[in-house]
Every structure is written in C-alpha cells, then in structure tokens.
C-alpha cells in the first residue's frame, strides 16, 4: 500500500493502480519506454490492473511479464465498465490513470485520478475529471514513487 498525506486535501491509502492501455501506457499498441520496469517496481506496493479495449490487439503481448492483471473490456459502455471495475476494487483505495473519454468516470471516482497526455491527446472531459494532469506515463507513475510531488501539486 502507498500512503500519502496531502495537507488540506486528504490522506490517500492506495492499494490498487488501474491503468488504461492505449494512449496511457502505450502508443499504437506499443508500451512506452520505462513502463515495464516502473510497473514492476510499483507492483511491490500496489496491485496493478490494466483495462483496455485492446484496439490494436497488442496488449497481452506488450504486457507479457509485467506483474499486472489485464482485463479486456467489451466494445460497448467502456466508461461504465471501467468505473464498475474501480468500484469493485474500492474507489477509496484506487488510483486511476487514463486519457480517453472512456476513462473519465473512473478518474472522477477514484481516490486519485491522473490524466496522461501522450500522442493521442487527452479527452477534455477526462482532463477535467482528473486530480492531476501529467505530460506522460512515467511522470504520472513517478507521482507514486515520489509522493512529495503529489503533495506539492494538491495541497491547499
């Protein structure tokens, strides 16, 4: 578990990291540099979950050997499916990261929502639902590895 006390905001008790795949961890189905090692490191502190529609059909292969649970969503109602997944884990114990319009509900309801800006861009509804916006996935994941960055961004 990762515990982060943010003055004037709240104390986070994070047990689960839920990630979108394409546009967040990967571009065009290819994992971004550094993601594999960073997720391996974080998996000793939180349970890592990857949710995807698997648009490019490469998620399973790309994540082979990464300590995570991969869940491929059906094509319909993906935003509701991602939210339901986070709710099942416990919103109050989950950090969610994503970029697409289908990520906005899980980012809004998670204890910590992080929007990630890669080559696909970020849907404005998702950026507005997030607590933090990061320029790439490594910066986003580093918020968990270096929690004082979150304190600096979210404190009152």
C-alpha positions as CSV (number, residue, x, y, z in Angstrom):
1,X,0.0,0.0,0.0
2,X,1.1,3.6,-0.7
3,X,0.0,6.1,1.9
4,X,0.3,9.8,1.1
5,X,-0.9,12.6,3.4
6,X,-1.7,15.8,1.4
7,X,-2.1,18.8,3.7
8,X,-5.5,20.5,3.3
9,X,-6.6,17.8,0.9
10,X,-6.7,14.2,2.2
11,X,-4.7,11.2,3.1
12,X,-4.6,8.6,0.4
13,X,-4.4,4.9,1.2
14,X,-3.7,3.4,-2.2
15,X,-3.9,-0.4,-2.8
16,X,-4.8,-0.5,-6.5
17,X,-3.4,1.2,-9.6
18,X,-5.8,1.0,-12.5
19,X,-4.4,2.0,-15.9
20,X,-5.8,2.4,-19.4
21,X,-3.6,0.8,-22.0
22,X,-3.6,2.6,-25.4
23,X,-2.9,6.3,-25.0
24,X,-1.8,5.9,-21.4
25,X,0.8,3.1,-21.2
26,X,1.2,2.6,-24.9
27,X,1.1,4.4,-28.2
28,X,-0.3,2.5,-31.2
29,X,-0.3,-0.7,-29.0
30,X,3.5,-0.4,-28.2
31,X,4.4,0.1,-24.5
32,X,6.2,3.3,-23.7
33,X,9.9,3.2,-22.7
34,X,10.4,2.7,-19.0
35,X,6.8,1.5,-18.3
36,X,7.7,-2.2,-17.8
37,X,10.4,-1.5,-15.1
38,X,8.3,1.1,-13.4
39,X,5.2,-1.1,-13.1
40,X,7.4,-3.9,-11.8
41,X,8.7,-1.7,-9.1
42,X,5.3,-0.3,-8.2
43,X,3.8,-3.8,-8.1
44,X,5.5,-4.4,-4.8
45,X,3.4,-1.7,-3.2
46,X,0.1,-1.8,-5.1
47,X,-1.9,-4.2,-7.2
48,X,-1.6,-3.2,-10.9
49,X,-4.6,-3.6,-13.2
50,X,-4.7,-2.7,-16.9
51,X,-8.1,-2.1,-18.6
52,X,-8.3,-1.9,-22.3
53,X,-10.5,-2.4,-25.4
54,X,-7.2,-3.6,-27.0
55,X,-7.8,-1.5,-30.1
56,X,-4.5,-2.7,-31.7
57,X,-4.7,-6.3,-30.4
58,X,-1.3,-6.0,-28.8
59,X,-2.0,-5.5,-25.1
60,X,-1.4,-9.1,-24.0
61,X,1.9,-9.4,-25.8
62,X,3.1,-5.9,-24.8
63,X,2.4,-6.7,-21.1
64,X,3.8,-10.2,-21.1
65,X,6.0,-10.5,-18.0
66,X,4.6,-7.3,-16.4
67,X,3.2,-8.1,-12.9
68,X,-0.4,-6.9,-13.6
69,X,-3.9,-8.1,-14.2
70,X,-5.1,-7.4,-17.8
71,X,-8.8,-7.0,-18.4
72,X,-10.1,-6.6,-21.9
73,X,-13.4,-4.7,-22.0
74,X,-16.3,-5.4,-24.3
75,X,-16.8,-2.7,-27.0
76,X,-20.0,-1.2,-25.5
77,X,-20.2,1.1,-22.5
78,X,-16.5,1.0,-21.7
79,X,-16.7,4.1,-19.5
80,X,-19.3,2.3,-17.3
81,X,-17.2,-0.9,-17.4
82,X,-14.1,0.9,-16.2
83,X,-16.0,2.6,-13.4
84,X,-17.6,-0.7,-12.3
85,X,-14.1,-2.3,-12.2
86,X,-12.8,0.5,-10.0
87,X,-15.9,0.4,-7.8
88,X,-15.4,-3.4,-7.3
89,X,-11.8,-2.7,-6.1
90,X,-12.9,0.1,-3.9
91,X,-12.7,3.7,-5.2
92,X,-11.3,5.0,-2.0
93,X,-8.3,2.6,-2.3
94,X,-7.6,3.2,-6.0
95,X,-5.5,5.5,-8.2
96,X,-6.7,5.5,-11.8
97,X,-4.8,6.8,-14.9
98,X,-6.1,7.3,-18.4
99,X,-6.5,9.6,-21.3
100,X,-9.6,8.7,-23.2
101,X,-13.2,9.7,-22.9
102,X,-14.0,6.2,-21.7
103,X,-11.6,6.9,-18.7
104,X,-13.4,9.9,-17.2
105,X,-15.8,8.1,-14.9
106,X,-13.0,6.0,-13.2
107,X,-10.7,9.0,-12.8
108,X,-13.5,11.1,-11.2
109,X,-14.5,8.4,-8.7
110,X,-11.0,7.0,-7.8
111,X,-9.3,8.3,-4.7
112,X,-6.7,9.8,-7.1
113,X,-7.4,10.4,-10.8
114,X,-4.5,11.1,-13.2
115,X,-4.9,12.1,-16.8
116,X,-2.0,11.3,-19.0
117,X,-1.0,13.2,-22.2
118,X,0.6,11.1,-24.9
119,X,0.4,11.2,-28.7
120,X,-3.3,10.5,-28.7
121,X,-4.1,13.6,-26.5
122,X,-6.5,13.7,-23.6
123,X,-10.2,14.0,-23.9
124,X,-11.3,17.3,-22.2
125,X,-13.9,15.5,-20.1
126,X,-11.2,13.2,-18.8
127,X,-8.7,16.0,-18.1
128,X,-11.5,17.8,-16.2
129,X,-12.3,14.7,-14.1
130,X,-8.7,14.2,-13.1
131,X,-7.0,15.5,-9.9
132,X,-3.7,15.8,-11.8
133,X,-2.7,16.0,-15.5
134,X,0.8,14.6,-16.5
135,X,2.7,15.0,-19.7
136,X,3.5,11.3,-19.9
137,X,3.0,8.0,-18.1
138,X,6.4,7.9,-16.4
139,X,5.7,11.3,-14.9
140,X,2.3,10.0,-13.7
141,X,3.8,6.8,-12.2
142,X,6.5,8.8,-10.6
143,X,3.9,10.6,-8.6
144,X,3.5,7.3,-6.7
145,X,7.2,6.7,-6.5
146,X,7.9,10.3,-5.3
147,X,4.8,11.3,-3.3
148,X,6.0,14.7,-2.4
149,X,5.3,15.7,-6.0
150,X,1.6,15.0,-5.3
151,X,1.8,16.9,-2.0
152,X,3.3,19.9,-3.9
153,X,0.5,19.8,-6.6
154,X,-2.6,19.0,-4.5
155,X,-2.0,20.7,-1.1
156,X,-4.2,23.7,-0.2
